[in-house]
Amino acid sequence: MNKAHFPFSAVCGQDTFKLALVLAAINPAIGGVVISGPRGSAKSTLARGLADLLPAHLSSDTTTDSNSKSELLDAEFVTLPLGASEEMLLGTLDLEHVLNEKTVRFSPGLLSKADGGVLYVDEVNLLPDNLVDLLLDVATSGENRVERDGISHSHRSEFLLVGTMNPDEGELRPQLHDRFGLSVQLDNQYSPLERVEIVKRREAFDQNSTAFCQAYAAEQELLLTRIKKARSVIADVKCDDQLRLVIAERCSEAQVDGLRADIVWYRAACAHAALNQRSDLSIEDIDAVEELVLAHRRKAVSPSQQKNDSRPPQEPPSQEPPSAPENKHGFQRPDDSQRQAPKLGDKRQQDPESEGEWGSMQPQQQKTLETVALDLAQNSQEALFSSSVKTRSVVAPELSNRPDWFSTLLSSLPSWPPKQLKFKSRRQSEDLLHLVLLDTSASTLKAEGFAHAKGALLQISNQAYLAREQLALFGFGNNQVDTLLPKLRAPKELGKWLDNLPAGGGTPMREVFIQAKTYLEKLQRQNPQLKIHSYVLTDGRSSSSLEGIQLPGELVWIDTELSTVKRGKGQRFAEELNATYLSLAGAC
């Protein structure tokens, strides 16, 4: 007997999440739903409850027996564990059949079991990227094709993919995030009355799940009927070109990449119209799904979003010219005419570089200098880029502890059982991440230090790109830490983007190291084999202490202060962190 799930209709609140799941159930071609939210926000409860609302389906034949007949099956809720392998997901050789019958047969995986139901991935952001790629490919095509271990097999695999993630455990790679059709951002901020009602319903379900489910049976049946009816009429929903143009214009305003947003938006809007028994698409349907489609793709706020923004507008920066003229290096000193004399004991009197005049500057830009020639292997026993240490020598592949059954069968024919097992080779390539901490505070503008730092960053990015390695970029300035580039494959062109990156404000030195340490430790929990090379590009002008902070992996401190007499503390900081110290003064 299957364990009862908490009814979908009995969950309090989370109307946006419910809508996203229902739309994806009506049209699985939308491409799945990814939900980001903290613990205790009903992510898994709603995902499990959705399986009860999916119509029964005909089974797909995953065997080679032509006499097998399809039967009507209820939708299943299938969970993909974090430790799953490709064989568990896709399917593999049926070893029992091979041992008994001496013939090759396919053994279905989780994708076959999930056909017609829900495939649920908890903490999808911690799942290896290759498995997420495979999942999304099959979810889009509706077919699982396996070509491995001497097997050539395909079967239907139409399921609703639901991925949940806790942003505190790390972000999903942007390319993978984009491939999910809809995205929902949840919070667990409930009113006191809602919290009381949620607890009461949970207690009632735990005490007598059968009676509780029967109490919501009518609502469940009504929603199931609406989904079935919407599935039957969605193909007849019409959309005129004017509304298609509205979708295209809003996607353009949001500066989304590619056309996936346009396609998903149209499909989701049609599903919304079908759910409400409308044969013609309306602007209401387009508005209803906008945030679900653009939440994880938007790069710019659209005018429609700005109208709904209740935050007060920020005051424009002062238009008064600075008291000091622009100097030959292209930066402006802040207007200090209104500054008061510091009181005795004021920190700013003791350390003018920490806040003072630099911290009061408005952000300014400096063009990237591409002439920086930094020796990243200097003073290091090993070059920091894998491409610089690769050799042409042939090395025997290291074997893993995973048996290669197909190779074992081939090597043992015609005798059986095999005299020796063959094992699969361990993956040779190592994941390598280059994390760059770029000082974007105002003091780096002096003597074009920020421009030189951008040049060094560009060199790091270019070498990582050639080595097909990953890059992440944190900026620390304006008294805050920003993720300027999330973890991604190093881009081919970064120069133009860097030209528009401004610098200004104070230097939150300790804060950026604390955030970097937390970020890297999470990545290492996700992938223990991940190699990390970190770089700090800063002039070292900060009164912060870095005592007690150690970043995992290798660390290089690149001093961007170009003057002969150093006012910053770069070398001292590098010694504190046990980092390799380099200076841009000799590289420009």
WONOR-V23081 format. One record per backbone hydrogen bond with DSSP energy under -1.0 kcal/mol. CO is the residue of the C=O (numbers start at 1). NH is the residue of the N-H. E is the energy in kcal/mol with one decimal. If there is no record, write none. Layout:
CO|NH|E / CO|NH|E
This chain:
8|11|-1.2 / 14|18|-2.3 / 15|19|-2.4 / 16|20|-2.2 / 17|21|-2.2 / 18|22|-2.4 / 19|23|-2.6 / 20|24|-2.1 / 21|25|-1.8 / 22|26|-2.0 / 23|27|-2.2 / 27|30|-2.1 / 28|31|-1.7 / 32|182|-2.1 / 33|163|-2.8 / 34|184|-2.2 / 35|165|-2.3 / 36|186|-3.2 / 42|46|-1.8 / 43|47|-1.8 / 44|48|-2.4 / 45|49|-2.1 / 46|50|-1.5 / 50|53|-2.0 / 57|73|-3.7 / 65|68|-1.2 / 71|59|-2.2 / 73|57|-2.7 / 76|118|-2.9 / 78|120|-3.4 / 81|84|-1.7 / 85|89|-1.8 / 86|90|-3.2 / 87|91|-1.8 / 88|110|-2.3 / 89|111|-2.1 / 92|107|-3.5 / 93|95|-1.3 / 94|98|-2.2 / 95|99|-2.9 / 96|100|-2.0 / 97|101|-3.2 / 98|102|-1.7 / 105|94|-3.2 / 107|92|-1.9 / 109|113|-1.4 / 110|114|-2.0 / 112|115|-1.0 / 114|117|-2.7 / 117|160|-2.7 / 118|78|-3.1 / 119|162|-2.4 / 120|80|-2.7 / 121|164|-2.3 / 123|126|-2.1 / 124|127|-1.1 / 128|132|-1.8 / 129|133|-2.5 / 130|134|-2.0 / 131|135|-2.5 / 132|136|-2.5 / 133|137|-2.3 / 134|138|-2.1 / 135|139|-2.6 / 136|140|-1.8 / 137|141|-2.2 / 138|142|-3.0 / 142|157|-2.4 / 144|155|-1.8 / 146|153|-2.5 / 148|151|-2.6 / 151|148|-1.3 / 153|146|-3.6 / 155|144|-2.8 / 158|116|-4.1 / 160|119|-2.2 / 161|33|-2.5 / 162|121|-2.6 / 163|35|-3.0 / 164|124|-2.5 / 165|37|-2.2 / 166|169|-2.7 / 167|170|-1.4 / 173|177|-2.6 / 174|178|-2.4 / 177|180|-1.1 / 182|34|-2.3 / 184|36|-2.8 / 188|190|-1.1 / 191|195|-2.5 / 192|196|-2.0 / 193|197|-2.2 / 194|198|-2.6 / 195|199|-2.1 / 196|200|-2.2 / 197|201|-2.3 / 198|202|-2.2 / 199|203|-2.4 / 200|204|-2.2 / 201|205|-2.2 / 202|206|-2.4 / 203|207|-2.0 / 204|208|-1.9 / 208|212|-2.1 / 209|213|-2.6 / 210|214|-2.0 / 211|215|-1.6 / 214|217|-1.0 / 216|220|-2.4 / 217|221|-2.6 / 218|222|-2.2 / 219|223|-2.2 / 220|224|-2.5 / 221|225|-2.3 / 222|226|-2.0 / 223|227|-2.2 / 224|228|-2.4 / 225|229|-2.6 / 226|230|-2.5 / 227|231|-2.3 / 228|232|-1.5 / 229|233|-1.2 / 230|234|-1.6 / 233|236|-1.7 / 234|237|-1.3 / 238|281|-3.4 / 240|244|-1.6 / 241|245|-2.1 / 242|246|-1.4 / 243|247|-1.9 / 244|248|-2.2 / 245|249|-2.7 / 246|250|-2.3 / 247|251|-2.2 / 248|252|-2.1 / 249|253|-2.5 / 250|254|-1.9 / 251|256|-1.7 / 252|255|-1.0 / 254|299|-3.1 / 254|300|-1.4 / 259|263|-2.0 / 260|264|-2.8 / 261|265|-2.7 / 262|266|-2.1 / 263|267|-2.2 / 264|268|-3.0 / 265|269|-2.6 / 266|270|-2.2 / 267|271|-2.1 / 268|272|-2.1 / 269|273|-2.3 / 270|274|-2.6 / 271|275|-2.2 / 272|276|-1.4 / 273|278|-2.9 / 274|277|-1.6 / 279|238|-2.8 / 282|286|-1.5 / 283|287|-2.6 / 284|288|-2.0 / 285|289|-1.0 / 289|293|-1.7 / 290|294|-2.5 / 291|295|-1.8 / 292|183|-2.3 / 294|297|-1.2 / 294|298|-2.7 / 302|306|-1.9 / 303|307|-1.9 / 327|330|-1.6 / 331|327|-1.3 / 336|339|-1.0 / 343|346|-2.2 / 346|349|-1.0 / 346|350|-1.3 / 347|351|-2.6 / 351|354|-1.5 / 355|359|-4.1 / 358|361|-1.6 / 364|503|-3.0 / 374|376|-1.2 / 375|378|-1.4 / 377|380|-1.6 / 385|388|-1.4 / 386|389|-1.2 / 398|426|-4.2 / 402|424|-2.9 / 404|408|-2.1 / 405|409|-2.4 / 406|410|-2.3 / 407|411|-2.3 / 408|412|-1.0 / 409|413|-1.0 / 422|404|-3.3 / 424|400|-3.2 / 431|531|-2.8 / 432|470|-2.1 / 433|533|-2.6 / 434|472|-2.3 / 435|535|-2.6 / 436|474|-2.9 / 437|537|-2.8 / 438|476|-2.4 / 440|504|-2.6 / 441|444|-1.1 / 442|445|-1.9 / 443|446|-1.1 / 444|450|-1.7 / 445|448|-1.5 / 446|449|-1.8 / 448|452|-2.0 / 449|453|-2.3 / 450|454|-2.2 / 451|369|-1.8 / 451|455|-1.7 / 452|456|-2.2 / 453|457|-2.4 / 454|458|-2.5 / 455|459|-1.8 / 456|460|-2.2 / 457|461|-2.6 / 458|462|-2.5 / 459|463|-2.2 / 460|464|-2.1 / 461|465|-2.4 / 462|466|-2.2 / 463|467|-1.6 / 464|469|-2.9 / 465|468|-1.4 / 469|490|-2.5 / 470|434|-2.4 / 471|488|-1.9 / 472|436|-2.7 / 473|484|-1.3 / 473|485|-2.0 / 474|438|-3.1 / 475|482|-3.0 / 476|440|-2.0 / 477|480|-1.8 / 480|477|-1.9 / 482|475|-3.0 / 482|484|-1.1 / 485|473|-2.5 / 488|471|-3.2 / 494|498|-2.2 / 495|499|-2.0 / 498|501|-1.7 / 503|364|-3.1 / 504|478|-1.8 / 505|442|-2.4 / 506|479|-1.5 / 507|509|-1.9 / 508|512|-1.8 / 509|513|-1.4 / 510|514|-2.1 / 511|515|-2.4 / 512|516|-2.3 / 513|517|-2.4 / 514|518|-2.1 / 515|519|-2.5 / 516|520|-2.7 / 517|521|-2.2 / 518|522|-1.8 / 519|523|-1.8 / 520|524|-2.3 / 521|525|-1.7 / 522|526|-1.8 / 523|527|-2.5 / 527|530|-2.1 / 531|433|-2.7 / 532|554|-2.1 / 533|435|-2.2 / 534|556|-2.3 / 535|437|-3.3 / 536|558|-3.1 / 537|439|-2.9 / 538|560|-2.4 / 540|542|-1.6 / 540|569|-1.7 / 546|549|-1.6 / 554|534|-3.1 / 555|580|-2.4 / 556|536|-2.5 / 557|582|-3.1 / 558|538|-1.7 / 559|584|-3.0 / 569|573|-2.7 / 570|574|-2.5 / 571|575|-1.9 / 572|576|-2.1 / 573|577|-2.0 / 574|579|-2.9 / 580|557|-3.6 / 582|559|-3.4 / 584|587|-1.4 / 587|373|-2.1
